[in-house]
Amino acid sequence: MDIVNRLSESRFREVDDLLAFISIYDDETRIEAYLRLLHANRALIEQKVCVEAGCGLGLFAAEMAKLGAKKVYAVEQNQLLANIAEQRLQAFANVEVVRCPIEGFRPAEPIDLLVHEFFGQMLHDESLHALDHLAFAPGTIMPDSGALFCGVMDATSYLDTYLNRELLSNLDGVLIAGLFEETGDEFHFPAVEWSVQQRFRASHRVDISDRSGDLLAFGLEIRHRGQMICRAGECDNWALVWTPRTADRFELTFVPENVGEEVSFRWLR
C-alpha cells in the first residue's frame, strides 16, 4: 500500500505507520507465531505488569489482558495509532494506552514483561536500539534475541529471462528486498546478531571469502530463549534482501534516524 497524494510530513508519518501495521497484521504466520509465544509464556503474564512497546493497534496488549495480566501498558508514540488502540482496548479495564516513545515511558511501578516487535528486514533497521535506552528495567524482554542470516548462493538458480546476469551486474552494492523468490535454503550463517544482553552495535564487517557463490541474501530470524519464533520468507511481512556478490568482505552499518535506522552497505575491496 502506497500513499499517492501529498501530505504534511507529520500526517504522512501517522498514516504510513497505520498502513504498516495493517500489513503486519495481515501476516498471519507472524501474528500466530507471536500469539503462540505469549501463550507459551503465560506464567510471565498472569497477574503481572506488562508492556506492549510500539503497540500499534494493540493486538498483543489485548492478548496479554485476556491471559490474565494484572496491568498492561500499551505504549505508542503515533497519535493516530494510539487513538485507534484506545478505542479497541477500552473493553479491557486492565489496559492503559500511553502516548509516547518507549524510551520516554516512565512507569510508576515495576514492569515484569515487555513485548515488542522492533525488528526490521535487516534486523537493526527499525527500533531495536530503543531497547538500549529504556527508562525502566523489565524483568523479561520478549522476544529476547534475533539474527540477520546471510546466504551465499549460485545466482543461476534464481535468474530468469528478464532478471538475468546482465541486469544483476547493474545492482552492485544495492540491497533489494524481495528481488527473488526464496527457496528456504538461504539461511547459511548469522552475519549480525542481537540479544537483550548486548547493546546496539552500529557497524558489522563480515568475511565470506570461504564461501562460493555470486549472489548474497539476508534473512531475519527472531528468537526467544534460543528457540526460533519466526523468520523472513515464512512470514510474508519480512522479505529476504538480495544483492550481487562482488567481493569477499562487506560492511553493514546502521545509522540512527528520527525513526529507526538507515542501512549502509558496502563491499570491502
Disulfide bonds with the S-S distance in Angstrom:
none
